[in-house]
């Protein structure tokens, strides 16, 4: 939660502004890609786009520029290109120095101005970034879409203005276990007279089939001085041939960030969730968390700007059709959010779930969760991978009918990967096409809780401002 809010919803210019503007400037002949460094006869370096993704190639480019610097001391284009290379390596301080030199030599160089804006945002100098955005907006030679992006970002810094957008997703695919059934064909029950093995009904075995998945998400951002409010609402519906395996999920959350640009800040989140499965109200939950986050900007320790955090996590769950499962969770949460050439979010939760009633199968239990999310961009494509590991150990035996009331232990692995890319046809309305794959597996000492599920999806996603 913290990493998404801080990275995607900054009170100043977004990554979308920098990327879109740079691309438009390059295509219009105003960017660095159109500059030949001829201010000095011996300064013959020319920028090449797109930039390489691997650190070794970026370091090699920087080494070449280091060698040529004596011949390019009066070339604004040279220092602008040098600043771009340093910025791509997250060497923010060195990039600012090079870009400031470029702008001293040529204050009107638009590519250098945009990179300088990006560098200011990275070091948290939002006030200077806002002033630079206003200066850029006065230029008469900017492409129309770049100007509109600047004006939108400047308006977003007004504390009286809400910033909202919608995300619409439509996907189709196949799922190997639509009904979340156990991965077995028969079940052994332990009666006092002895164990009895019974075949599972066909309806209780895993069912595969086609799936249609539709999602509507709304995001609202409200700056308030140095503070930030983020509100999210999402509706998700899965349609299958059988009504028994259809589900609907609704999520609402409110997030408060004390000061996204500060070295230290507090974050508070509250959220509500409701899940209906097979036409029944399966789950209603309330969740709240408090996290203290700080910034580690030393790239010699970590390869990007990272923000560790630690806090507490609380949840109350209610199962309308199985009230004996009701309970409350409380525990510690540790987080690490890193932003660089790629982004990485990590969360580790450790806690205890308290049963509302002594009759809950398994009683109280201990739970550990590890969440990893990685995202990177390669050209116009966006890659995302998500991994979740959970480990649960019950406090009491689950049932006398399962392994003579043995205490349940269960581990679950969930992995999802997605590749997405903007689609060119205008009739698609600026949609992004994506393809995703999912793997889920749960292993337990009680065979009734072993399960497997795989899914493939392809679909379209629209972002509406």
Helices and strands as residue ranges (DSSP letters): H 2-8, H 15-28, G 32-34, H 55-68, G 69-72, H 76-88, H 92-105, H 110-122, H 126-137, H 144-156, E 163-175, E 186-191, E 194-199, G 202-204, E 209-224, E 227-239, G 243-245, E 247-257, E 264-277, E 280-294, E 305-318, G 323-325, E 327-339, E 342-355, E 365-378, E 381-397, E 407-422, G 426-428, E 432-444, G 447-449, E 451-464
